[in-house]
Amino acid sequence: MLRGINRLKIPKSKFRITKSPMEITYLKHGTTIYFSGSDGIDDTKGIIDEDKPIKLVVIDELTEFFEDGEGEDELSNIEATFVRGNSSGFQMIYLYNPPKNPNAPVNQWCKKMEERADCVHIHTDYRDVPEKWLGRDLIESAKEMKKSDPKLYRWIWLGESIGVDDLIYYMFNPEIHIYHPDTYKEDSKESIGEIGIGVDYGQQNPTVFEAFGIDYERQLFRGLKEYYHCGRESGKQKSPSGYAKDLKHFCDEIEKEYKRVVSAVFIDPSTAGLIEEVRRQVPHIDVIPAMNDVKLGISRVQKFLSFNRMMVSAAQKWLIREMGLYQYDPKSIEKGKEAPVKVSDHCVDGLRYLCCGMWRQIVYMLPASERGDED
């Protein structure tokens, strides 16, 4: 709202702008904009003033009502609450970025709303506003994605529900995203800065270590080395302490080869025993329980692949294999939720942990408009 006031070139002195309560009041007429979260219908009821009926309700980030709230029921309650007592001229505006999945609940709700005689559906994208509002950097970022990943461009920049590919990392192209260490110049090792390792642990399932480094010269998040052991496949089970010793050896080899200390290890947060064992083995390295937000982690890896800011070493053969196998459950897509199949996901989980753990160090490689909140 403040940005809108600035773009309309209205002096802020014409308003009373407060943070507690969070309100903007136009002094001339006393009309007020109220701001509220909505963890439930009771959060918004307190705004109502019988003497000053609210004529416009704007609900932003509508998708969150369907992902974390009660969806259509909650929205219907909000509408009923505010329309009550209004004689005429009441409006509600719903704003959201369409999910990829046409079956997502918010997309289905939108189709249902379109059938109402009192509803108008307007679809806009970045091309509908003045260029100076966006800036050249943002527009160039859109053009770059249009060239590198036209399908993702249609979703992120045009707001189209493009559908969900069963294959999660469909943009992974071996010709672009795999490099052979023996073809790189020897001094390429000197361009590697911070090194991180993502660890996914399994007892019967595979335990993997995926090492990546920040290649400052080439502006890449570059794969370096991989460890893979599966008790079921090898017939030899290992304890957490055994894996911790293997990880120490893995770190020692990397530190010797790249002549720098590993910065951090990000481990599957559900494996507290392994985390403590690793901390004892490598006290000089930060050992951090990984962020396990699957949706966010997948999105971040996808961005690095789409903008060609990530390369995988040919030596990381298990990770390369999983890039071509990791997929969503088709039944979950039909229901409007994207849930990865829990098969062939160990190396990609390690990469996801690593990408989220080192996000602040690597996010600058992406176009500014793709960095999100950078947290």
C-alpha positions as CSV (number, residue, x, y, z in Angstrom):
1,M,0.0,0.0,0.0
2,L,2.8,2.4,0.8
3,R,4.4,1.6,-2.6
4,G,1.1,2.4,-4.2
5,I,0.9,5.7,-2.4
6,N,4.4,6.6,-3.7
7,R,3.7,5.6,-7.2
8,L,0.5,7.7,-7.2
9,K,2.7,10.6,-5.9
10,I,0.4,11.3,-3.0
11,P,2.2,13.0,-0.1
12,K,2.4,10.7,3.0
13,S,1.5,13.7,5.1
14,K,-2.1,13.2,3.9
15,F,-2.2,10.0,5.9
16,R,-1.8,8.8,9.4
17,I,0.3,5.6,9.2
18,T,0.7,3.5,12.3
19,K,2.2,0.1,13.1
20,S,0.3,-0.7,16.2
21,P,-2.4,-0.9,15.3
22,M,-1.3,-1.5,11.7
23,E,-3.5,1.0,9.8
24,I,-3.3,3.7,7.2
25,T,-5.9,6.5,7.6
26,Y,-6.7,9.2,5.0
27,L,-6.9,12.3,7.1
28,K,-9.3,14.3,4.9
29,H,-12.2,11.8,5.2
30,G,-11.1,9.5,8.0
31,T,-11.3,6.4,5.7
32,T,-9.0,3.7,7.0
33,I,-7.1,0.7,5.6
34,Y,-6.8,-2.1,8.2
35,F,-4.3,-4.9,8.0
36,S,-4.8,-8.3,9.6
37,G,-3.5,-11.8,9.5
38,S,-6.1,-14.6,9.4
39,D,-5.2,-17.7,11.4
40,G,-8.9,-18.1,11.8
41,I,-12.2,-16.2,11.3
42,D,-11.9,-14.6,14.8
43,D,-8.8,-12.7,13.8
44,T,-10.8,-10.5,11.4
45,K,-14.0,-10.0,13.4
46,G,-12.4,-7.4,15.7
47,I,-11.9,-5.1,12.8
48,I,-15.6,-4.5,12.3
49,D,-17.1,-1.2,13.4
50,E,-20.9,-1.0,13.1
51,D,-20.7,2.7,12.5
52,K,-18.1,2.4,9.7
53,P,-18.9,-0.6,7.5
54,I,-16.0,-1.9,5.5
55,K,-16.6,-1.6,1.8
56,L,-13.5,-3.4,0.4
57,V,-11.7,-6.5,1.6
58,V,-8.5,-7.6,-0.1
59,I,-7.1,-11.1,0.6
60,D,-3.6,-11.6,-0.5
61,E,-1.6,-14.8,-0.8
62,L,-4.9,-16.7,-1.2
63,T,-3.1,-20.0,-1.7
64,E,-2.1,-20.1,1.9
65,F,-5.8,-20.4,2.9
66,F,-5.9,-23.7,1.1
67,E,-2.5,-25.0,2.1
68,D,-2.5,-24.0,5.8
69,G,-6.1,-23.0,6.5
70,E,-9.7,-24.3,5.9
71,G,-9.8,-23.1,2.3
72,E,-13.2,-22.4,0.9
73,D,-15.0,-22.7,4.2
74,E,-12.8,-20.0,5.8
75,L,-13.1,-17.7,2.8
76,S,-16.9,-18.0,2.9
77,N,-17.0,-17.1,6.6
78,I,-14.8,-14.0,6.0
79,E,-17.1,-12.9,3.1
80,A,-20.2,-13.4,5.2
81,T,-18.7,-11.5,8.1
82,F,-17.9,-8.4,6.2
83,V,-20.9,-8.3,3.8
84,R,-23.3,-8.4,6.8
85,G,-24.6,-4.8,7.4
86,N,-23.4,-3.4,4.0
87,S,-26.3,-1.9,2.1
88,S,-24.4,-1.6,-1.2
89,G,-21.0,-1.3,-2.9
90,F,-19.2,-4.1,-1.0
91,Q,-16.4,-5.8,-2.8
92,M,-13.9,-8.5,-2.1
93,I,-10.6,-8.9,-4.0
94,Y,-8.7,-12.1,-3.9
95,L,-5.0,-12.1,-5.0
96,Y,-2.8,-15.2,-5.7
97,N,-0.2,-16.7,-7.9
98,P,-1.6,-19.8,-9.5
99,P,0.1,-23.1,-8.5
100,K,1.5,-25.2,-11.3
101,N,-1.0,-27.9,-10.7
102,P,-4.4,-27.1,-12.4
103,N,-5.9,-29.5,-9.8
104,A,-4.7,-27.5,-6.8
105,P,-7.6,-26.6,-4.5
106,V,-7.2,-22.8,-5.1
107,N,-7.4,-23.3,-8.8
108,Q,-10.6,-25.4,-8.5
109,W,-12.1,-22.8,-6.2
110,C,-11.3,-20.1,-8.8
111,K,-13.2,-22.0,-11.4
112,K,-16.1,-22.4,-9.1
113,M,-16.1,-18.6,-8.4
114,E,-16.1,-17.8,-12.1
115,E,-19.6,-19.4,-12.3
116,R,-20.9,-16.7,-9.9
117,A,-22.7,-13.8,-11.7
118,D,-21.1,-11.3,-9.3
119,C,-17.5,-12.5,-9.8
120,V,-15.0,-11.2,-12.3
121,H,-11.7,-13.1,-12.9
122,I,-8.8,-11.0,-14.1
123,H,-5.4,-12.6,-14.9
124,T,-2.4,-10.3,-15.1
125,D,1.3,-10.7,-15.4
126,Y,4.4,-8.6,-15.3
127,R,3.8,-7.3,-18.8
128,D,0.7,-5.5,-17.7
129,V,2.4,-2.8,-15.5
130,P,4.8,0.0,-16.4
131,E,8.4,-1.1,-17.0
132,K,9.7,1.5,-14.5
133,W,7.7,-0.2,-11.7
134,L,9.7,-3.4,-12.3
135,G,13.1,-2.3,-13.3
136,R,15.3,-3.6,-16.1
137,D,17.0,-6.2,-13.9
138,L,13.7,-8.0,-13.3
139,I,12.7,-7.9,-17.0
140,E,16.1,-9.2,-18.0
141,S,15.7,-12.0,-15.5
142,A,12.3,-13.0,-17.1
143,K,13.9,-13.0,-20.6
144,E,16.8,-15.2,-19.3
145,M,14.4,-17.7,-17.9
146,K,12.3,-17.6,-21.1
147,K,15.4,-18.8,-23.0
148,S,16.7,-21.3,-20.5
149,D,13.4,-22.9,-19.3
150,P,10.3,-21.7,-21.3
151,K,7.9,-23.9,-19.4
152,L,9.0,-22.6,-16.0
153,Y,8.8,-19.0,-17.4
154,R,5.2,-19.6,-18.3
155,W,4.4,-20.4,-14.7
156,I,6.6,-18.0,-12.8
157,W,6.3,-15.0,-15.1
158,L,3.0,-15.5,-16.9
159,G,1.1,-17.1,-14.0
160,E,-0.1,-20.1,-16.1
161,S,-0.9,-23.4,-14.4
162,I,1.4,-25.4,-16.7
163,G,0.8,-28.7,-15.1
164,V,3.2,-30.8,-13.0
165,D,5.7,-33.1,-14.6
166,D,6.0,-36.4,-13.0
167,L,9.7,-36.0,-13.2
168,I,10.7,-33.3,-10.6
169,Y,14.0,-32.2,-12.1
170,Y,12.8,-32.3,-15.7
171,M,15.1,-29.4,-16.5
172,F,18.2,-31.4,-15.6
173,N,20.2,-31.8,-18.9
174,P,23.3,-34.0,-18.8
175,E,24.9,-32.0,-21.6
176,I,24.6,-28.8,-19.6
177,H,24.6,-29.9,-16.0
178,I,27.3,-32.6,-15.8
179,Y,31.0,-31.8,-16.0
180,H,34.0,-34.2,-16.1
181,P,36.7,-33.3,-13.5
182,D,39.5,-34.5,-15.8
183,T,38.5,-31.9,-18.4
184,Y,38.6,-29.0,-16.0
185,K,41.9,-27.2,-15.6
186,E,43.8,-28.0,-12.5
187,D,43.4,-24.5,-11.2
188,S,39.7,-25.0,-11.1
189,K,40.1,-26.4,-7.7
190,E,41.6,-23.1,-6.5
191,S,38.3,-21.3,-7.5
192,I,36.3,-23.4,-5.0
193,G,35.4,-21.4,-1.9
194,E,33.1,-22.7,0.8
195,I,32.4,-26.4,0.6
196,G,29.3,-28.1,2.1
197,I,28.1,-31.7,2.4
198,G,24.5,-32.9,2.4
199,V,23.8,-36.2,4.2
200,D,20.8,-38.4,3.9
201,Y,20.8,-41.4,6.3
202,G,19.2,-44.8,6.0
203,Q,19.6,-48.0,7.9
204,Q,18.3,-50.5,5.3
205,N,18.1,-47.7,2.7
206,P,21.1,-45.9,1.3
207,T,23.2,-43.4,3.2
208,V,24.7,-40.7,1.0
209,F,27.1,-37.8,1.3
210,E,26.9,-35.2,-1.5
211,A,29.7,-32.6,-1.5
212,F,29.4,-29.3,-3.4
213,G,31.5,-26.2,-3.5
214,I,31.0,-22.6,-4.5
215,D,33.0,-22.0,-7.7
216,Y,33.5,-18.2,-7.5
217,E,35.3,-18.0,-10.9
218,R,32.5,-19.6,-12.9
219,Q,29.7,-18.5,-10.6
220,L,28.5,-22.1,-10.1
221,F,27.4,-24.3,-7.2
222,R,29.6,-27.2,-8.3
223,G,29.4,-30.9,-7.3
224,L,32.7,-32.3,-6.1
225,K,32.4,-35.8,-4.6
226,E,29.9,-38.5,-3.5
227,Y,29.6,-41.3,-1.0
228,Y,26.9,-44.0,-1.3
229,H,26.4,-47.1,0.8
230,C,23.3,-49.2,1.0
231,G,23.1,-51.9,3.7
232,R,20.4,-53.9,1.8
233,E,22.4,-53.9,-1.5
234,S,25.8,-54.5,0.0
235,G,24.7,-57.0,2.6
236,K,26.7,-55.1,5.2
237,Q,25.0,-52.9,7.7
238,K,26.8,-49.9,9.3
239,S,26.1,-48.2,12.6
240,P,25.8,-44.4,13.0
241,S,29.4,-44.4,14.3
242,G,30.5,-46.3,11.3
243,Y,29.0,-43.8,9.0
244,A,30.4,-40.9,11.1
245,K,33.9,-42.4,10.5
246,D,33.3,-42.7,6.8
247,L,32.2,-39.1,6.7
248,K,35.4,-38.0,8.5
249,H,37.4,-39.9,5.9
250,F,35.3,-38.3,3.2
251,C,35.9,-34.8,4.6
252,D,39.7,-35.5,5.0
253,E,39.9,-36.4,1.3
254,I,38.1,-33.3,0.2
255,E,40.1,-31.0,2.4
256,K,43.4,-32.5,1.1
257,E,42.3,-32.2,-2.5
258,Y,40.9,-28.7,-2.4
259,K,43.3,-27.4,0.3
260,R,40.5,-25.9,2.4
261,V,38.4,-27.0,5.4
262,V,34.8,-28.2,4.8
263,S,32.6,-25.3,6.0
264,A,29.5,-27.3,7.1
265,V,27.7,-30.6,7.0
266,F,23.9,-30.7,6.8
267,I,22.3,-33.9,8.0
268,D,18.8,-35.3,7.8
269,P,17.3,-33.8,11.0
270,S,15.5,-37.0,12.0
271,T,18.9,-38.7,12.7
272,A,19.9,-37.2,16.1
273,G,22.3,-40.2,16.8
274,L,24.2,-39.7,13.6
275,I,24.5,-36.0,14.1
276,E,26.1,-36.4,17.5
277,E,28.5,-39.1,16.2
278,V,29.6,-36.8,13.4
279,R,30.1,-33.9,15.7
280,R,32.5,-36.1,17.7
281,Q,34.4,-37.2,14.6
282,V,34.8,-33.7,12.9
283,P,34.8,-31.1,15.7
284,H,36.3,-28.5,13.4
285,I,33.3,-28.5,11.1
286,D,29.8,-27.1,11.7
287,V,27.4,-30.0,11.8
288,I,23.8,-28.7,11.3
289,P,20.4,-30.5,11.3
290,A,19.1,-29.8,7.8
291,M,16.1,-27.8,6.9
292,N,13.6,-30.4,5.8
293,D,11.0,-28.3,3.9
294,V,10.6,-30.5,0.8
295,K,8.6,-28.0,-1.3
296,L,11.0,-25.1,-0.7
297,G,14.1,-27.3,-1.1
298,I,12.9,-28.7,-4.5
299,S,12.1,-25.2,-5.6
300,R,15.6,-23.9,-4.8
301,V,17.3,-26.8,-6.6
302,Q,15.0,-26.3,-9.6
303,K,16.0,-22.6,-9.8
304,F,19.7,-23.4,-9.8
305,L,19.2,-25.9,-12.6
306,S,16.9,-23.7,-14.6
307,F,19.4,-20.8,-14.5
308,N,22.4,-23.1,-15.1
309,R,24.0,-22.1,-11.9
310,M,24.6,-25.7,-10.7
311,M,26.8,-28.4,-12.2
312,V,27.2,-32.0,-11.0
313,S,30.5,-33.9,-11.3
314,A,30.4,-37.0,-13.4
315,A,31.8,-38.8,-10.3
316,Q,28.5,-38.2,-8.6
317,K,26.9,-41.1,-10.5
318,W,24.2,-41.9,-8.0
319,L,23.0,-38.3,-7.9
320,I,22.9,-38.2,-11.7
321,R,20.9,-41.4,-11.7
322,E,18.3,-40.1,-9.3
323,M,17.9,-36.8,-11.3
324,G,16.3,-38.9,-14.0
325,L,14.2,-41.0,-11.6
326,Y,13.0,-38.6,-8.8
327,Q,9.3,-37.9,-9.5
328,Y,5.9,-36.9,-8.0
329,D,3.3,-39.5,-7.2
330,P,0.8,-39.1,-10.1
331,K,-2.1,-39.8,-7.6
332,S,-1.0,-36.9,-5.5
333,I,-1.0,-34.6,-8.5
334,E,-4.6,-35.6,-9.3
335,K,-5.6,-34.6,-5.8
336,G,-4.0,-31.2,-6.2
337,K,-1.0,-32.0,-3.9
338,E,2.5,-32.7,-5.1
339,A,4.1,-35.4,-3.0
340,P,7.4,-37.0,-4.2
341,V,7.5,-40.8,-4.4
342,K,9.8,-42.0,-1.6
343,V,12.0,-44.0,-4.0
344,S,15.3,-43.0,-5.6
345,D,15.3,-39.9,-3.4
346,H,18.4,-40.3,-1.2
347,C,21.0,-38.3,-3.2
348,V,18.5,-35.7,-4.2
349,D,17.5,-35.3,-0.6
350,G,21.1,-34.7,0.4
351,L,21.4,-32.1,-2.4
352,R,18.2,-30.4,-1.2
353,Y,19.5,-30.3,2.4
354,L,22.7,-28.7,1.1
355,C,21.1,-26.2,-1.2
356,C,18.9,-24.9,1.7
357,G,21.7,-25.0,4.2
358,M,24.1,-22.9,2.0
359,W,21.3,-20.7,0.5
360,R,22.6,-17.4,1.9
361,Q,26.0,-18.1,0.4
362,I,24.8,-19.2,-3.0
363,V,21.6,-17.2,-3.7
364,Y,23.5,-14.2,-5.1
365,M,24.2,-16.3,-8.2
366,L,20.6,-16.1,-9.2
367,P,18.9,-13.1,-10.8
368,A,17.8,-10.7,-8.1
369,S,14.1,-11.3,-8.8
370,E,14.6,-15.0,-8.1
371,R,16.1,-14.8,-4.7
372,G,12.9,-14.6,-2.7
373,D,13.4,-13.6,0.9
374,E,17.0,-15.0,0.8
375,D,16.5,-16.7,4.2
